[in-house]
């Protein structure tokens, strides 16, 4: 089965070197990726925790994973994944803690 991935939000643990600029540039070259946003979440003596938002059409997850691994980094978690013909976005919470959603044409 072929899943069309449109957006991934990943929690990535990486060493200080190479930089997030280098990692973002490499991720942007993966098949299906239209844009990459990396933001530094946490820093310790040897590593950085980075939130990676990757968007595009039919993103090659294996390619994303390979780039991250080649940078000496690891995916801690997949925090969000969007698949399918359209992007569904949560707009605002409704009563009883449920979110109201809308479909955004791709």
Steps between C-alpha positions, in 0.01 A plus 500: 500500500634844403423772757514860377672689784440876487643612835719353773579652838791318659686528830865447403802460729824605328859584588600871500692453174386502223270800550123513456563708187697210349232250603216716362682540169547124468138424595376749238666285232298187589249393234158659555616764749387855418604666826679437829480685830742401777482665841730442793301370795762407758879491533725299730877444509515260206167511318215719377131418490350636178137523385493424126196595291523364147235572240449399139322246285573131524795551738746210494504407872782251451704778337430734793598230748821425307609867493439533874693180572790612274527817709555288812151586622197293602125546476365500857136518396262575218287776652275561200443342162265620227408260220244492223362725230429795730656656809276504808579775753368533853365853538388546859379296794125446530300406807599186686863527379430403139661694217316640203677402176502632149623349176745713307524431127849392404 
